[in-house]
């Protein structure tokens, strides 16, 4: 029987960076049993001692940390070594090496990435814009969008839009019933923003739509979940994307993060061509 590892994620800030790093790390190992213990805003030796006391109780404990204060990071590393607990700093060497390359000292300020600067407020504005322009709302303002997502129902338009908004992109998403359902402003000027079409396999859409109907406790709409109707919807959508020369992304086997990464690349190309 495989061991269950206790993974301690210790951060002096929100822990968001560490969560993402561990998510990427664990994806590389198929057979691993683990239980995560997250500790955010860890900024004193006393807090660290309490964490290590708990970690010491299990021989399969592993510590990952993002602590920018050198003294505190060394304390965690040294005490972990004394207790023979594997301990790995995620940012330490990166900060040190960047400091050497840039020839300047790092601030070593916890939560530095969450500073309320212009970039932060731009991101909040993008999130607000995207929430207001979800599912075809405020169509008259779509020319203010950085990115417009178009697709039939249940092609991950909303979650992808929200993810892009968190990256600072003002994103509108428009449900595509047929070509006539597109806003006139967009049909008259297909390049008024970076427009991307989203699609998925019809069989996958059937499942997604049935699950949606069940979650809403609604009587099943036969046309909405009929495979043959969905096949036609998807085919007509692809024809529309081709007509207006909008790039298409098939989201069937893509996570929201992967889809968003592809869209951001398309947006970069759009901006370069617009120059």
Secondary structure, 3 states (H helix, E strand, C coil): CCCEEEEEEEECCCCHHHHHHHHHHHCCCCCCEEEEEEECCCCCHHHHHHHHHHHCCCCCEEEEEECCCHHHHHHHHHHHHHCCCEEEECCHHHHHHHHHHHCCCCCCCCCHHHCCCHHHHHHHHHHHHHHHCHHHCCHHHHHHCCEEEEECCCCCHHHHHHHHHHCCCCEEEEECCCHHHCCHHHHHCCCCCEEEEEECCHHHHHHHHHHHHHHCCCCCCHHHHCHHHHHHHHHHHHHHHHHCCCEEEECCCCCHHHHHHHHHHHHHHHHHHHC
